[in-house]
């Protein structure tokens, strides 16, 4: 059986779109009346968003604005992994939000198990932080995509390199 059709299951956030969403959120925060005189800020360092604000309420408002901008730019909120709120210098509150990129080994094994249990005639390979699914028929690949989209995973699944 020749395996001439395949696709990759990945989970990668578009960091440039996240940067755009951060800058749009900061523009809104600077111009909003309820944030006048506030020390609210959002920055991205590597794969972490650092959010600082005056108190818990304003921190929540900043995060809501950011989430709204991310959704508008087509970034799923499943990429965000909020950490706990901490006290910062000057009485400020800060929170780090990690950006989840890639599929962990445990998640890859779970996805692999779901595909195997479906009895769809495909082969899967875990390749680092992505999974390659291959089959002789395109219809089987489409069935796998439909199956995985129907499941609710804690990560955003993307289907790439469809051949």
C-alpha positions in Angstrom: 0.0 0.0 0.0 1.6 3.2 -1.2 1.3 6.1 1.2 1.2 9.1 -1.1 -1.0 11.5 0.8 -0.2 13.1 4.2 -0.7 16.1 6.4 0.9 17.4 9.7 -1.0 18.1 12.9 0.7 21.1 14.5 0.0 23.8 17.2 2.0 26.9 16.5 0.9 30.5 17.5 1.6 33.2 15.0 3.9 35.5 17.1 3.7 38.4 14.7 -0.1 38.4 15.0 0.3 38.3 18.8 2.6 41.3 18.6 0.0 43.1 16.5 -2.7 42.2 19.0 -0.5 43.4 21.9 0.1 46.8 20.2 -3.6 47.2 19.4 -4.5 46.4 23.0 -2.0 48.9 24.3 -3.4 51.6 22.0 -6.9 51.0 23.3 -5.7 51.0 27.0 -3.8 54.3 26.5 -6.9 55.9 25.0 -9.6 54.5 27.4 -10.9 56.8 30.0 -11.0 54.2 32.8 -7.2 53.7 32.4 -6.2 57.3 32.6 -3.3 57.7 35.0 -3.0 53.9 35.3 0.3 52.0 35.0 -1.0 49.3 32.8 1.3 47.6 30.3 1.6 44.5 28.1 4.9 43.3 26.7 6.0 40.1 24.9 9.3 38.5 25.8 10.1 35.4 23.8 7.0 33.2 24.4 5.6 35.0 27.4 3.2 37.9 27.7 3.9 40.1 30.7 1.0 42.1 31.9 1.2 44.8 34.7 -1.6 47.0 36.1 -2.6 48.9 39.3 -4.9 46.3 40.9 -6.6 43.0 40.3 -9.7 44.6 38.6 -7.6 46.7 36.1 -5.4 43.7 35.5 -8.5 41.7 34.5 -9.7 44.5 32.3 -6.3 44.6 30.5 -6.4 40.8 29.9 -10.0 41.1 28.6 -8.9 43.8 26.1 -5.9 41.7 25.0 -8.1 38.6 24.6 -10.5 40.6 22.4 -7.7 41.8 20.2 -6.3 38.3 19.9 -9.6 36.8 18.8 -10.1 39.6 16.3 -6.7 38.8 14.8 -7.6 35.1 14.5 -5.4 33.8 17.4 -7.1 31.1 19.5 -7.2 31.7 23.3 -6.1 28.0 23.7 -2.6 29.2 22.9 -2.6 31.2 26.3 -1.5 29.6 29.5 -2.1 32.2 32.3 0.1 31.9 35.4 -0.8 33.1 38.8 -1.2 36.8 39.7 1.7 38.2 41.7 2.4 41.4 43.6 5.0 43.7 41.9 7.0 46.7 43.0 5.0 49.9 43.8 1.8 48.1 44.7 1.3 46.9 41.2 -0.1 43.5 40.1 1.5 41.4 37.4 0.7 38.3 35.6 2.6 36.2 33.0 0.8 34.4 30.3 2.8 31.7 28.5 2.2 31.1 24.8 1.8 27.4 24.2 3.7 26.3 21.0 3.9 22.8 19.8 2.3 19.5 20.8 3.7 17.9 24.0 4.6 14.2 23.9 1.6 13.4 26.2 -0.8 15.3 23.9 0.7 13.7 20.8 0.2 10.2 22.4 -3.5 11.1 23.2 -4.2 12.3 19.7 -2.4 9.2 18.3 -4.6 7.0 20.5 -7.8 8.7 19.4 -6.8 8.2 15.7 -6.0 4.5 16.3 -9.2 3.8 18.1 -11.2 5.3 15.2 -10.0 2.4 13.0 -9.5 4.8 10.1 -6.8 3.3 7.8 -4.0 5.8 8.3 -0.5 5.7 9.8 0.7 8.3 12.3 4.2 9.4 13.3 5.1 11.6 16.1 7.8 14.0 14.8 9.0 16.2 17.7 6.2 18.7 18.4 4.0 17.7 15.5 2.3 14.5 14.1 2.4 13.3 10.5 -0.7 11.4 9.3 -0.4 9.5 6.0 -2.7 7.3 4.0 -3.2 6.0 0.5 -6.6 7.8 0.2 -7.3 11.5 0.8 -10.8 10.6 2.1 -9.2 8.8 5.1 -7.2 12.0 5.9 -10.3 14.1 5.7 -12.0 11.7 8.1 -9.2 12.1 10.6 -9.3 15.9 10.4 -13.1 15.8 10.9 -12.7 13.5 13.9 -10.0 15.6 15.5 -12.0 18.8 15.0 -15.0 17.2 16.8 -12.9 16.6 19.9 -12.2 19.4 22.4 -8.4 19.4 23.0 -6.8 21.9 25.5 -4.6 23.0 22.6 -5.4 24.5 19.2 -4.8 22.0 16.4 -3.7 23.1 13.0 -3.6 20.9 9.9 -0.7 21.8 7.6 1.3 20.4 4.6 -1.8 18.7 3.2 -0.5 16.7 0.2 
